[in-house]
Every structure is written in C-alpha cells, then in structure tokens.
Amino acid sequence: MTTAPPPGPPSSRNALIVRGGWDGHQPVEATELFIPFLEQHGFSVRVEESPKVYADAEYMATVDLIVQTNTMSTIEPNEFAGLRQAIENGTGLGGWHGGIADSYRNSADYLQLIGGQFAAHPGKHPQERTGEQSDNYMRHTVNMLPAAAAHPITQGIADFELVTEQYWVLHDDYIDVLATTTQAVRTWDPWHRPVTSPAFWTRQWGKGRIFVSTPGHRVEVLQNPTVRTIIERGLLWAAR
C-alpha cells in the first residue's frame, strides 16, 4: 500500500505566464527560470502560449500576477480588453525586454498601457557585424536614479554594467523610472547627442501595478544576479 505525499503549503495567489513570439528571446527557457521562484512565494502558476487567455474574464478575475514574455506578436481587441480590465481591477503585470516592451505592435492601446515601446538596440560598427544576435551586444551602464534607493524593487542596488542589447525606448512621462541607460554618440550613427532611455520602470494603471525591465534578452542576462534580483522583486511588487 502506498501513501500519498503530504500536501505542500497552500498557494495563496495565482500567477499567469503568457509566453511566445520570437524564439530568439527564449520565452520558454526564460519563464521556466522564474516559475520555481513564484511557487516558493506562494503562487499557483498557469502557463499559456498565447494571449487568448486574456479574453476569459471569469478566469482573469482570479489572477493576481501576469508574467508576460511574448515578443513581436499580435493581440486581438477582446484579448487586450480582458488584459486591461484585469489590470484596472488590480491584477499585476510584469515582464522583461521585448516580451513586454515589444509585444503587440498592432495595438496602440497596449503601448499606452505599458508606457514604453522598444524602438532600437544600436549595435557594433557595421564592419564588425557578423549577422548574429551578438552584433547588438554592447557594454553599457545601468544607472540607478535617486528614487531607486528607497524603492522595494531596487533598494540597495548600485549602478551596474551589462554586455547585451541596450534598449532605446520610446516612452511617456506617466512611468516611474527607477533606472536609465544612455546610448552613446558614435560616428556611424545618425544621432548627434546621447539618448537616455528608461531601463527599469513601474506604472500604476487603475488598481493594478506594472513592472518593466528592459534587460532580459536571453537567459544568460536574466541569470545576472542583479538583473534577476530586480525582476524577482518587480514581480512580487506588481502582484495584487
């Protein structure tokens, strides 16, 4: 006779992971990295491979946190309406890189919800490029702003360097920026002064919280201890 294992600790909140889009951002591997963390913090995790689930109003009302990693995809009007309604009612939304800041280019309403949109990741000198993703990997600094010092997401974290894609972000002033990164002026690019973009930001939408990290191109960036700490804190902060 076999005995069932004792039940684990009850899950107090529900997390929904929506992943997909461009495989270069490793949506499966990237989200799998954070599932154990969410479970350890009391979330029951459901994984979906498309935004169709956002149209299920009855289910979305039970979701406390959405983790989205879905790059260069599309969203239908009823799906977006469900996502926005859930956030306005208190569901949190968090994500990184193109999985949240370059998700649904077909929806201006989604861009308004997030507050920032990927525009470019200027890379190496044209003569140094090989056609690989690494053409856009540049050493750059993430600068923490004064507001970051006391924020629960970034408290105790100093400026740090990364060698990865450096996002140039189009954004509005309704985001609360915790850190920035500045594109340099290079002789082969057409801009004539440095351009500063948000690297980590939050946004309040209705009763819901939104957290965005632009670092997170691939798993190796997400495994950077500082990046991972900020994202983990950001997801917990955003959750209902």
C-alpha positions as CSV (number, residue, x, y, z in Angstrom):
1,M,0.0,0.0,0.0
2,T,1.4,3.4,-1.0
3,T,0.7,6.6,0.8
4,A,0.2,9.9,-0.8
5,P,2.8,12.6,-0.1
6,P,1.8,15.2,2.4
7,P,0.3,18.3,0.8
8,G,2.5,21.2,0.2
9,P,1.8,24.7,1.5
10,P,-1.4,26.2,0.1
11,S,-1.0,28.7,-2.7
12,S,-2.4,32.0,-1.8
13,R,-2.2,33.7,-5.1
14,N,-2.5,32.9,-8.8
15,A,0.2,33.7,-11.4
16,L,-0.4,33.5,-15.2
17,I,2.6,33.2,-17.5
18,V,1.9,34.2,-21.1
19,R,4.8,33.4,-23.4
20,G,5.6,33.1,-27.1
21,G,6.6,35.2,-30.0
22,W,10.1,35.4,-31.3
23,D,12.2,32.3,-30.2
24,G,15.4,34.4,-30.1
25,H,14.2,35.7,-26.7
26,Q,13.9,32.2,-25.4
27,P,10.4,32.7,-24.0
28,V,10.1,29.1,-22.6
29,E,13.5,28.9,-21.1
30,A,13.3,32.4,-19.7
31,T,9.9,31.9,-18.0
32,E,10.9,28.5,-16.6
33,L,13.7,30.3,-14.8
34,F,11.2,32.2,-12.7
35,I,8.5,29.6,-12.1
36,P,10.2,28.0,-9.0
37,F,10.6,31.5,-7.5
38,L,6.9,32.2,-7.9
39,E,5.9,28.9,-6.4
40,Q,8.3,29.4,-3.5
41,H,6.4,32.7,-2.8
42,G,3.0,31.0,-2.7
43,F,1.8,31.4,-6.3
44,S,0.0,28.7,-8.2
45,V,1.3,29.1,-11.8
46,R,-0.5,28.6,-15.0
47,V,1.3,28.8,-18.4
48,E,-0.3,29.8,-21.7
49,E,1.3,30.0,-25.1
50,S,-0.8,32.9,-26.4
51,P,-2.7,35.9,-25.2
52,K,-6.1,34.2,-25.9
53,V,-6.5,33.6,-22.2
54,Y,-6.8,37.3,-21.6
55,A,-10.3,37.2,-23.1
56,D,-11.5,34.8,-20.4
57,A,-13.0,37.3,-18.0
58,E,-14.0,34.8,-15.3
59,Y,-10.5,33.3,-15.1
60,M,-8.7,36.7,-15.3
61,A,-10.6,37.9,-12.3
62,T,-8.8,35.3,-10.3
63,V,-5.3,36.2,-11.5
64,D,-3.0,38.2,-9.1
65,L,0.1,38.4,-11.4
66,I,0.7,38.2,-15.1
67,V,4.2,37.5,-16.3
68,Q,4.3,38.1,-20.0
69,T,7.2,37.1,-22.3
70,N,5.7,37.4,-25.8
71,T,7.7,39.3,-28.4
72,M,6.6,40.7,-31.8
73,S,3.2,39.0,-31.7
74,T,-0.3,40.3,-32.1
75,I,-3.3,40.7,-29.8
76,E,-7.0,40.7,-30.7
77,P,-9.2,43.5,-29.4
78,N,-11.1,41.3,-27.0
79,E,-7.9,39.8,-25.6
80,F,-6.5,43.2,-25.0
81,A,-9.7,44.4,-23.4
82,G,-9.5,41.5,-21.0
83,L,-5.9,42.2,-20.1
84,R,-6.6,45.9,-19.5
85,Q,-9.7,45.2,-17.4
86,A,-7.9,42.7,-15.2
87,I,-5.1,45.2,-14.5
88,E,-7.5,48.0,-13.8
89,N,-9.2,45.7,-11.3
90,G,-5.9,45.0,-9.5
91,T,-4.1,42.3,-11.4
92,G,-0.3,43.0,-11.6
93,L,1.7,42.7,-14.8
94,G,5.4,42.2,-15.1
95,G,8.0,41.3,-17.7
96,W,11.2,41.9,-19.3
97,H,12.8,43.1,-22.6
98,G,10.8,42.5,-25.8
99,G,8.4,40.2,-24.0
100,I,6.6,43.2,-22.5
101,A,8.0,46.2,-24.3
102,D,7.8,44.9,-27.8
103,S,4.8,42.6,-27.6
104,Y,1.9,43.8,-29.7
105,R,2.9,46.4,-32.2
106,N,-0.6,46.2,-33.7
107,S,-2.2,47.8,-30.6
108,A,-1.7,51.4,-29.7
109,D,-3.8,50.8,-26.6
110,Y,-1.3,48.2,-25.4
111,L,1.5,50.7,-25.9
112,Q,-0.4,53.2,-23.8
113,L,-0.9,50.5,-21.1
114,I,2.8,49.7,-20.8
115,G,4.1,53.3,-21.2
116,G,7.3,52.4,-23.2
117,Q,8.0,50.7,-26.5
118,F,11.2,49.2,-27.9
119,A,12.5,51.3,-30.8
120,A,16.0,50.1,-31.4
121,H,19.1,48.5,-30.0
122,P,22.0,50.1,-31.8
123,G,25.0,47.8,-32.1
124,K,28.5,47.5,-33.2
125,H,30.3,49.2,-36.0
126,P,28.9,47.9,-39.3
127,Q,32.3,46.4,-40.2
128,E,32.3,44.4,-37.0
129,R,28.9,42.7,-37.6
130,T,28.6,39.1,-38.5
131,G,24.8,38.7,-38.8
132,E,24.4,37.2,-35.3
133,Q,22.5,38.5,-32.3
134,S,25.8,39.5,-30.8
135,D,26.0,42.3,-33.3
136,N,23.8,44.3,-30.9
137,Y,25.6,43.3,-27.7
138,M,27.2,46.4,-26.3
139,R,28.8,47.1,-23.0
140,H,26.7,49.7,-21.2
141,T,25.9,51.0,-17.7
142,V,22.5,50.9,-16.0
143,N,22.3,54.0,-13.8
144,M,20.1,53.8,-10.8
145,L,18.1,57.0,-10.1
146,P,17.7,58.6,-6.7
147,A,14.1,57.3,-6.5
148,A,15.5,53.7,-6.7
149,A,17.3,53.9,-3.4
150,A,14.2,53.6,-1.3
151,H,12.0,51.6,-3.7
152,P,11.4,48.0,-2.7
153,I,12.4,46.8,-6.2
154,T,15.8,48.5,-6.3
155,Q,16.7,49.2,-2.7
156,G,20.4,48.6,-2.1
157,I,21.3,48.2,-5.8
158,A,24.0,50.4,-7.3
159,D,24.8,51.2,-10.9
160,F,26.0,48.1,-12.8
161,E,27.3,47.1,-16.3
162,L,25.9,44.7,-18.8
163,V,27.1,43.4,-22.2
164,T,23.9,42.8,-24.1
165,E,21.3,44.7,-26.1
166,Q,20.8,48.2,-24.9
167,Y,17.2,49.3,-25.5
168,W,16.3,52.6,-27.0
169,V,12.8,53.1,-25.7
170,L,10.0,55.5,-26.8
171,H,8.1,56.4,-23.6
172,D,5.7,58.8,-21.9
173,D,6.0,60.6,-18.6
174,Y,3.4,58.6,-16.7
175,I,6.0,55.9,-15.9
176,D,8.0,56.0,-12.7
177,V,11.6,55.4,-13.8
178,L,13.9,53.5,-11.4
179,A,17.0,53.3,-13.7
180,T,18.1,54.5,-17.1
181,T,20.7,53.7,-19.7
182,T,22.3,56.2,-22.2
183,Q,23.1,55.5,-25.8
184,A,26.4,57.0,-26.7
185,V,27.1,59.1,-29.7
186,R,29.0,57.0,-32.3
187,T,30.5,58.2,-35.6
188,W,28.5,55.7,-37.6
189,D,25.0,56.5,-36.2
190,P,22.8,59.5,-37.2
191,W,22.0,61.0,-33.8
192,H,24.2,63.9,-32.5
193,R,23.8,63.8,-28.7
194,P,23.5,61.0,-26.1
195,V,20.0,59.5,-25.7
196,T,18.8,58.3,-22.3
197,S,16.1,55.7,-22.0
198,P,14.4,54.0,-19.0
199,A,15.9,50.6,-18.1
200,F,13.5,49.7,-15.3
201,W,10.2,51.3,-14.6
202,T,6.8,50.9,-12.9
203,R,3.4,52.2,-13.8
204,Q,0.1,52.4,-11.9
205,W,-3.0,51.6,-14.0
206,G,-6.3,51.6,-12.2
207,K,-5.8,49.4,-9.2
208,G,-3.0,47.4,-10.9
209,R,0.7,47.7,-10.9
210,I,3.0,47.2,-13.9
211,F,6.7,46.5,-13.8
212,V,9.1,46.5,-16.8
213,S,12.7,45.6,-17.2
214,T,14.4,46.2,-20.5
215,P,17.4,43.9,-19.7
216,G,16.5,40.3,-20.4
217,H,17.4,39.5,-24.0
218,R,18.3,35.9,-23.2
219,V,18.6,33.5,-20.2
220,E,22.2,34.5,-19.6
221,V,21.2,38.1,-19.0
222,L,18.3,37.0,-16.7
223,Q,20.8,35.0,-14.7
224,N,22.9,38.0,-14.0
225,P,22.4,38.3,-10.2
226,T,21.5,42.0,-10.3
227,V,19.0,41.7,-13.2
228,R,17.4,38.6,-11.6
229,T,17.1,40.2,-8.2
230,I,15.4,43.3,-9.7
231,I,13.0,41.2,-11.8
232,E,12.1,38.9,-8.9
233,R,11.4,41.9,-6.7
234,G,9.5,43.6,-9.5
235,L,7.2,40.7,-10.0
236,L,6.4,40.5,-6.3
237,W,5.9,44.3,-6.2
238,A,3.5,44.2,-9.1
239,A,1.3,41.3,-7.8
240,R,-2.0,42.0,-6.3
